[in-house]
Amino acid sequence: MRSIWKGAISFGLVTIPVKLYSATEQKDVSFHQVHRDDGGRIRYKRVCTIDGEEVPYADIAKGYELASGEMVVLTDEDFEDLPLSTSRRIDVLQFAPAEQIDPIYFAKSYYLEPDAQGAKPYVLLRNALESSGQVAVVKVALRQRESLATLRVRDGVFVLETMLWPDEIRTPDFGFLEEDIEVRAQELKMAESLITTMESDFDPGEYHDTYREALQQVIEAKVAGKEVIAAPEEEEAGPAVDLMAALRASVEAAKRERTGEPAKPKKATGGGKSSKEAKEPKEAKEAKEEEAKEEEKAPPKRKARKSA
């Protein structure tokens, strides 16, 4: 990895010189825009919309468009006196429990490596932060932008996670939040049963980008001059008509997937309990019983009289 920034963590009167590295990378397959007929690269020119002339990069400034459509042109001199820190410091503002910070605020993750003589104070702060169970809330200026951020420890290394400002978080304004949507108790219990059935420790290594892998195979096949065979399309599931039936089926499918058992056809049984009923989660049984009770309480439907 190559460092993209050098600075220092400022913790009280302690200064810890560090190097900054991107902690993540996108694995997308990148493409160029090309001419379909001959594969030539498509280039773009910077052209002024007023005089139609190509503009050299040195003559390009930043413009802020007003609601009226007018443009305010800003030059380098206009940015010189702005209060953006150039001290290359990561200033520790406070310490707080990690669970108090909503993950929606996090924007980008970076690793911090101690630089020069910074290893000992780095390890000291790292160990103290780990034992406290807190994260450090800091302020840092990166790429002409000042951000709040957190410092936490991962695999013995400080992770700096830049954050969005509160006014950058949108408020969800959806109509269904104002609706009085009724959820029956047995439906809730069945959904909780499905969650319980699907519980397991999270291992990110179990998942992979199937789209990127398939796309890479298409590219490799093109290079080798092979025929590209399309993968079979998956059937799209429509909305559940009977919510309870869909939940029950989901619980059974999740149980089979977890145990590796194949789907079994339903068999007619006598008075004894079937193996399916014996293995059924307690919550699912209770949900069925409550649903049956509700059906018993419901008034009987009147039969339509036959006309003579």
RAMO-V841645 format. One record per pair of residues at least 6 apart in sequence whose ideal C-beta (glycine too) atoms are under 7 Angstrom apart, sorted by the first residue. I is the first residue (numbers start at 0). J is the second residue. D is the distance in Angstrom with one decimal. If there is no record, write none. Layout:
i->I j->J d->D
i->I j->J d->D
//
This chain:
i->0 j->20 d->4.7
i->2 j->18 d->3.9
i->2 j->19 d->6.0
i->2 j->20 d->5.6
i->3 j->19 d->5.8
i->3 j->20 d->6.7
i->3 j->21 d->6.4
i->4 j->19 d->3.9
i->4 j->141 d->6.4
i->5 j->18 d->5.5
i->5 j->87 d->6.7
i->5 j->114 d->6.6
i->6 j->17 d->6.4
i->6 j->87 d->3.5
i->6 j->88 d->6.0
i->6 j->89 d->6.1
i->7 j->14 d->4.9
i->7 j->15 d->5.9
i->7 j->16 d->4.9
i->7 j->17 d->6.3
i->7 j->87 d->6.9
i->7 j->88 d->5.8
i->7 j->89 d->6.9
i->8 j->15 d->4.2
i->8 j->17 d->5.9
i->8 j->89 d->4.7
i->8 j->91 d->6.9
i->9 j->88 d->4.7
i->9 j->89 d->6.6
i->9 j->90 d->5.0
i->9 j->91 d->6.5
i->10 j->91 d->4.8
i->10 j->124 d->5.9
i->13 j->120 d->5.5
i->15 j->113 d->6.7
i->15 j->117 d->4.7
i->15 j->120 d->4.6
i->15 j->121 d->5.2
i->15 j->124 d->6.5
i->16 j->114 d->4.2
i->16 j->115 d->5.2
i->16 j->117 d->4.2
i->17 j->111 d->4.5
i->17 j->112 d->6.3
i->17 j->113 d->6.0
i->17 j->114 d->5.7
i->17 j->117 d->6.3
i->18 j->112 d->4.7
i->18 j->114 d->5.1
i->19 j->109 d->5.1
i->19 j->111 d->6.2
i->19 j->159 d->7.0
i->20 j->109 d->6.3
i->20 j->110 d->4.5
i->20 j->112 d->6.7
i->21 j->109 d->6.1
i->22 j->108 d->4.1
i->22 j->109 d->5.4
i->22 j->110 d->4.8
i->22 j->158 d->6.2
i->23 j->108 d->5.6
i->26 j->208 d->6.7
i->26 j->211 d->6.3
i->28 j->211 d->6.1
i->28 j->214 d->5.3
i->28 j->215 d->6.4
i->31 j->40 d->5.7
i->32 j->41 d->4.2
i->33 j->39 d->6.2
i->33 j->40 d->5.8
i->33 j->41 d->6.3
i->34 j->41 d->6.7
i->44 j->53 d->5.1
i->45 j->53 d->6.3
i->45 j->54 d->4.9
i->45 j->59 d->6.7
i->46 j->52 d->7.0
i->46 j->53 d->5.5
i->47 j->54 d->5.4
i->60 j->72 d->5.3
i->60 j->73 d->6.4
i->60 j->74 d->5.5
i->61 j->73 d->4.7
i->62 j->70 d->4.6
i->62 j->71 d->6.7
i->62 j->72 d->5.4
i->63 j->71 d->4.5
i->63 j->73 d->6.6
i->64 j->70 d->5.5
i->65 j->71 d->6.6
i->83 j->140 d->5.6
i->83 j->143 d->6.8
i->83 j->145 d->5.9
i->84 j->140 d->4.5
i->84 j->145 d->6.7
i->89 j->137 d->5.1
i->89 j->139 d->4.8
i->89 j->159 d->6.9
i->90 j->137 d->5.9
i->90 j->138 d->5.0
i->91 j->135 d->5.1
i->91 j->137 d->5.3
i->92 j->136 d->5.0
i->92 j->137 d->6.1
i->92 j->138 d->6.0
i->93 j->136 d->4.9
i->94 j->131 d->6.7
i->94 j->133 d->4.3
i->94 j->135 d->5.6
i->95 j->133 d->6.2
i->95 j->134 d->6.4
i->95 j->136 d->5.8
i->96 j->133 d->6.1
i->97 j->134 d->4.8
i->97 j->151 d->6.7
i->100 j->134 d->7.0
i->100 j->149 d->6.4
i->103 j->168 d->6.1
i->104 j->162 d->4.3
i->104 j->163 d->5.4
i->104 j->168 d->7.0
i->105 j->160 d->5.0
i->105 j->162 d->6.0
i->106 j->161 d->4.7
i->106 j->162 d->6.1
i->106 j->163 d->5.5
i->107 j->161 d->4.9
i->108 j->158 d->5.8
i->108 j->160 d->5.1
i->109 j->159 d->4.5
i->110 j->156 d->5.4
i->110 j->158 d->6.3
i->111 j->156 d->6.9
i->111 j->157 d->4.0
i->111 j->159 d->5.7
i->113 j->121 d->3.8
i->125 j->152 d->5.5
i->125 j->157 d->6.3
i->128 j->135 d->6.4
i->128 j->152 d->5.9
i->129 j->152 d->5.1
i->134 j->149 d->4.6
i->134 j->150 d->6.4
i->134 j->151 d->4.6
i->135 j->149 d->6.6
i->135 j->150 d->3.9
i->136 j->147 d->6.7
i->136 j->149 d->5.9
i->137 j->148 d->5.1
i->137 j->150 d->5.7
i->138 j->145 d->6.7
i->138 j->147 d->6.0
i->139 j->146 d->6.0
i->139 j->148 d->5.4
i->141 j->161 d->7.0
i->146 j->161 d->4.4
i->146 j->162 d->6.2
i->147 j->162 d->4.5
i->147 j->164 d->6.9
i->148 j->159 d->5.4
i->148 j->160 d->5.9
i->148 j->161 d->4.7
i->148 j->162 d->5.7
i->149 j->160 d->5.0
i->149 j->162 d->6.8
i->150 j->157 d->5.5
i->150 j->159 d->5.9
i->151 j->158 d->5.4
i->184 j->289 d->6.0
i->185 j->243 d->6.8
i->185 j->286 d->3.8
i->185 j->289 d->4.4
i->185 j->290 d->4.7
i->186 j->242 d->5.9
i->186 j->243 d->6.1
i->186 j->246 d->6.8
i->188 j->282 d->4.7
i->188 j->285 d->5.8
i->188 j->286 d->4.2
i->189 j->243 d->6.2
i->189 j->246 d->4.1
i->189 j->247 d->6.5
i->189 j->250 d->7.0
i->189 j->283 d->5.9
i->189 j->286 d->4.5
i->190 j->246 d->6.0
i->191 j->282 d->5.7
i->192 j->250 d->5.5
i->192 j->280 d->4.6
i->192 j->282 d->3.9
i->192 j->283 d->4.6
i->193 j->246 d->6.0
i->193 j->249 d->5.2
i->193 j->250 d->4.9
i->193 j->253 d->6.3
i->195 j->280 d->6.5
i->195 j->282 d->7.0
i->196 j->250 d->5.4
i->196 j->253 d->4.4
i->196 j->254 d->5.6
i->196 j->280 d->6.6
i->197 j->253 d->5.0
i->213 j->230 d->6.3
i->217 j->227 d->5.4
i->220 j->227 d->4.9
i->239 j->245 d->3.6
i->243 j->290 d->6.5
i->247 j->283 d->6.8
i->250 j->280 d->6.8
i->250 j->283 d->5.9
i->255 j->262 d->6.1
//
